[in-house]
């Protein structure tokens, strides 16, 4: 009985979401082919971003709300590639290279700040995201077209300064990875290349934690003081973990946006951390422990509910918007629950 109770406590969020998802599917009465097609597409589109959260969690830094910095780096790189009219897979690869360079710098700066805020990394990374967003808005609203030259005038506002609210990727980067290899099973389209990239990242993360660096990251996450006594340069390891997370988030945002087909210049990056973190937590992760399977299960459960919530809201209340509000509420509620459980477990550990 005690074992069952412990399982229910540890996996309460995935179990609750599984029940909610099944209930919503039954209520919405959505065709399974449509649901499968949507979930498979979201699996290839969103999983990379969710996986970018794992390394900082293992390093003991909690949920990295700072992946929004990586998302900004990815978008910035795509703006310049689109401006130079480099399309297709070469454009995506060039975007990833540019984004990696920007993300390394941003991740290093974020790592330095987070090292000064040990024990408060989550709230600090969230504030860093807000600050970086302000700088991002300043650059692309006031410097683009003036200090930063853009040859494609259609990307700029009427006055020639500042990027437009949306940047269209059709004809350049939209679907560049998706269209390389598509498997069709009835109505279901499986975009193989993004899924292969996700699989490659899973292999990379698995192999990383078998290396000396990976073992150091685990040691730092388990106990900073013991790691320091063992001769590990804790600050350096934590900075490397943040840099890796930021770079992966930048690449993940590029994969996400090429699937969407447009960039909402000033908003596309804002909800990246919120929904990626909520997705990981739905998969059974916590602020102290996360795995690849948590990310994959989280994407399946969270996005199944995302797909069916508007239809379920419409069936129950006659308003699809109710489902939209419900999705937003769930994202925040899951994060709040995870943080509450984190605080409760810490208190239990101190009592023991």
C-alpha positions in Angstrom: 0.0 0.0 0.0 2.8 2.4 0.9 4.5 1.6 -2.5 1.3 2.5 -4.4 0.9 5.7 -2.4 4.5 6.7 -3.3 3.9 6.0 -7.0 0.7 8.0 -7.0 2.5 11.0 -5.3 5.6 10.8 -7.6 3.5 10.4 -10.8 0.5 12.4 -9.8 0.9 14.9 -12.7 1.3 12.4 -15.5 -1.6 10.3 -14.2 -3.9 13.4 -13.9 -3.0 14.5 -17.4 -3.6 11.0 -18.8 -7.1 11.0 -17.2 -7.7 14.6 -18.5 -6.5 13.7 -22.0 -8.6 10.6 -22.3 -11.7 12.4 -20.9 -11.2 15.4 -23.4 -10.8 13.0 -26.3 -14.0 11.2 -25.4 -15.9 14.5 -25.0 -14.5 16.1 -28.1 -15.1 13.1 -30.3 -12.2 14.0 -32.6 -11.3 11.5 -35.3 -8.3 9.4 -34.1 -6.5 10.0 -37.5 -6.7 13.8 -37.0 -5.5 13.5 -33.4 -2.6 11.2 -34.3 -1.5 13.4 -37.2 -1.5 16.5 -34.9 0.3 14.7 -32.0 3.0 13.2 -34.3 3.6 16.6 -35.9 4.0 18.3 -32.5 6.3 15.5 -31.4 8.7 16.4 -34.2 8.2 20.1 -33.6 8.3 20.6 -29.8 10.4 17.7 -28.4 13.8 19.3 -29.1 12.9 22.4 -27.1 11.7 20.3 -24.1 14.9 18.2 -24.2 17.0 21.3 -23.9 15.8 21.6 -20.3 17.3 18.3 -19.0 21.0 19.2 -18.6 20.5 22.1 -16.2 18.1 20.0 -14.1 20.7 17.2 -13.8 23.2 19.9 -12.9 21.0 20.9 -9.9 20.0 24.3 -11.4 16.3 23.5 -11.6 14.0 24.5 -14.4 15.8 26.8 -16.8 13.4 29.5 -17.7 16.4 31.1 -19.5 15.9 28.9 -22.5 14.0 32.0 -23.9 17.5 33.4 -24.5 18.2 30.5 -26.8 14.9 31.0 -28.6 15.8 34.7 -29.2 19.2 33.6 -30.6 17.4 31.2 -33.0 15.0 33.8 -34.2 17.7 36.5 -34.7 19.7 34.0 -36.8 16.7 33.3 -38.9 16.0 37.0 -39.5 19.4 37.5 -41.1 19.2 34.3 -43.1 15.8 35.3 -44.5 17.1 38.8 -45.2 19.9 37.3 -47.3 17.3 35.0 -49.1 19.1 31.8 -48.2 16.4 29.1 -48.4 15.9 25.4 -47.8 18.2 23.1 -45.8 21.3 25.3 -46.3 19.4 28.2 -44.8 18.3 26.1 -41.8 21.9 24.9 -41.3 23.3 28.4 -41.6 20.6 29.6 -39.1 21.7 26.9 -36.6 25.4 27.9 -37.0 24.6 31.6 -36.4 22.2 30.8 -33.6 24.8 28.6 -31.9 27.4 31.4 -31.8 24.9 33.9 -30.4 23.6 31.3 -27.9 27.0 30.4 -26.6 27.6 34.1 -25.7 24.2 34.4 -24.1 24.5 31.1 -22.3 27.9 32.1 -20.9 26.6 35.4 -19.6 23.5 33.7 -18.1 25.8 31.1 -16.5 27.9 33.8 -14.8 24.7 35.4 -13.4 23.3 32.1 -12.2 26.5 31.2 -10.4 26.0 34.4 -8.4 22.5 33.2 -7.5 23.0 29.7 -6.2 19.8 28.2 -4.8 17.7 30.8 -6.7 18.5 29.8 -10.2 14.9 29.3 -11.4 13.6 32.8 -10.5 16.9 34.3 -11.6 16.7 32.7 -15.0 13.1 33.9 -15.3 14.1 37.5 -14.6 17.0 37.1 -17.0 14.5 36.1 -19.7 12.4 39.3 -19.1 15.6 41.4 -19.2 16.8 39.8 -22.4 13.4 40.2 -23.9 13.7 44.0 -23.4 17.1 44.1 -25.1 15.7 41.9 -27.9 12.7 44.3 -28.4 15.1 47.3 -28.4 17.4 45.7 -31.0 14.7 44.6 -33.5 12.3 47.5 -33.0 14.7 50.4 -33.1 18.1 49.2 -34.4 16.9 46.9 -37.2 17.0 49.0 -40.4 19.1 51.8 -38.8 22.2 50.5 -37.1 21.6 47.0 -38.3 21.2 46.9 -42.1 18.4 44.9 -43.7 18.3 44.7 -47.5 14.8 43.1 -47.6 12.6 46.2 -47.1 9.4 44.0 -46.9 10.7 42.8 -43.5 10.8 46.3 -42.1 8.1 48.7 -40.9 6.8 51.5 -43.1 9.4 54.0 -41.9 12.3 51.6 -42.7 13.2 51.1 -39.0 12.2 48.1 -37.0 11.0 44.6 -38.1 7.4 43.9 -38.9 5.3 42.0 -36.3 5.5 38.9 -38.4 8.3 37.6 -40.7 7.0 35.2 -43.4 9.2 32.1 -43.9 7.3 30.7 -46.8 9.6 30.5 -49.9 12.7 30.5 -47.7 12.9 28.4 -44.5 9.3 27.2 -44.0 9.1 23.4 -44.0 12.7 23.1 -45.1 13.4 20.1 -42.8 9.9 18.7 -42.9 9.8 18.4 -46.7 13.1 16.4 -47.0 11.6 13.1 -46.1 7.9 12.6 -45.5 6.2 9.3 -44.7 2.4 9.2 -45.3 0.1 6.8 -43.5 -3.4 7.7 -44.6 -4.0 11.2 -43.3 -0.9 11.1 -41.0 2.2 12.7 -42.3 5.5 11.9 -40.4 8.3 14.4 -40.9 11.3 12.1 -40.6 14.2 14.5 -40.5 13.0 16.5 -37.4 12.3 13.2 -35.6 15.8 12.0 -36.6 17.3 15.2 -35.2 15.4 14.7 -31.9 16.6 11.1 -31.8 20.2 12.3 -32.3 19.8 14.7 -29.4 18.5 11.8 -27.2 21.6 9.8 -28.1 23.8 12.8 -27.4 22.3 13.4 -24.0 22.6 9.7 -23.1 26.3 9.6 -24.2 27.0 12.9 -22.5 26.2 11.6 -19.1 28.6 8.7 -19.6 31.5 11.1 -20.2 33.7 12.8 -17.6 31.8 16.0 -18.1 28.5 14.3 -17.7 29.6 12.6 -14.5 30.8 16.0 -13.2 27.4 17.5 -14.1 25.7 14.8 -12.1 28.0 15.2 -9.2 27.4 19.0 -9.1 23.6 18.3 -9.2 23.7 15.9 -6.4 25.8 17.9 -3.9 27.8 21.0 -4.8 30.0 20.9 -1.7 31.0 17.3 -2.2 31.8 18.1 -5.9 34.0 21.0 -4.8 35.8 18.8 -2.3 36.3 16.2 -5.1 38.1 18.9 -7.1 35.4 19.6 -9.6 35.3 23.2 -10.9 31.6 23.7 -10.0 31.2 27.1 -11.5 32.7 26.0 -14.8 30.5 22.9 -15.0 27.3 24.9 -14.2 28.2 27.5 -17.0 28.8 24.7 -19.5 25.3 23.2 -18.6 23.6 26.6 -19.1 25.5 27.1 -22.4 24.4 23.6 -23.7 20.8 24.3 -22.7 20.8 27.7 -24.4 22.4 26.3 -27.6 19.9 23.4 -27.8 17.0 25.8 -27.2 18.2 28.0 -30.1 18.3 25.0 -32.4 15.0 23.8 -31.1 13.4 27.1 -31.8 14.6 27.0 -35.4 13.1 23.5 -35.8 9.8 24.8 -34.3 9.6 27.9 -36.5 10.4 26.2 -39.7 7.4 24.0 -39.0 5.1 26.9 -38.1 6.2 28.9 -41.2 6.1 32.4 -39.7 7.9 34.2 -36.9 5.9 36.4 -34.6 8.8 38.8 -34.2 8.1 40.1 -30.8 6.1 37.2 -29.2 7.2 33.8 -30.7 9.8 33.3 -28.0 7.9 34.6 -24.9 6.0 31.4 -24.1 8.8 28.9 -25.1 10.0 28.4 -21.5 6.6 28.2 -20.0 5.2 25.5 -22.3 8.4 23.6 -22.5 8.8 23.4 -18.7 5.1 22.5 -18.3 5.5 19.8 -20.9 8.5 18.3 -19.1 6.7 18.3 -15.8 3.6 16.7 -17.3 5.9 13.8 -18.3 6.8 13.1 -14.7 9.9 15.3 -14.3 10.6 17.4 -11.2 12.8 20.4 -10.4 15.5 17.9 -9.3 15.2 15.0 -11.7 14.4 14.7 -15.4 15.0 12.2 -18.2 14.5 11.8 -22.0 11.4 9.7 -21.4 9.9 12.5 -19.2 10.2 14.8 -22.2 8.7 12.4 -24.8 5.8 11.4 -22.5 5.2 15.0 -21.6 4.9 16.0 -25.3 2.5 13.2 -26.0 0.2 14.0 -23.0 0.5 17.8 -23.0 -0.1 18.3 -26.7 -2.8 15.7 -26.9 -4.7 17.8 -24.4 -3.7 21.0 -26.4 -5.2 19.5 -29.5 -8.5 18.4 -28.0 -9.1 21.1 -25.4 -10.8 23.7 -27.7 -13.2 21.0 -29.2 -13.9 19.7 -25.7 -14.6 23.3 -24.5 -16.9 23.8 -27.4 -18.8 20.6 -26.7 -19.2 21.3 -23.0 -19.8 25.1 -22.9 -20.5 26.0 -26.5 -17.3 28.2 -26.5 -14.0 26.9 -28.0 -12.2 29.8 -26.2 -12.9 28.0 -22.9 -10.5 25.3 -24.1 -7.8 27.9 -24.9 -8.1 29.4 -21.4 -8.0 25.9 -19.9 -4.7 25.2 -21.7 -3.1 28.4 -20.4 -4.4 27.6 -16.9 -3.0 24.1 -17.0 0.5 25.2 -18.1 0.8 27.6 -15.1 -1.0 25.1 -12.7 1.5 22.3 -13.6 4.5 24.5 -12.9 3.0 25.8 -9.6 2.3 22.3 -8.5 5.8 21.1 -9.3 7.4 24.0 -7.4 5.0 23.3 -4.4 6.0 19.6 -4.5 9.7 20.7 -4.7 9.3 22.8 -1.6 7.5 20.1 0.3 10.1 17.5 -0.5 12.9 19.8 0.6 11.1 20.3 4.0 10.7 16.5 4.3 14.4 16.0 3.6 15.4 18.6 6.2 13.1 16.9 8.8 14.7 13.5 8.1 
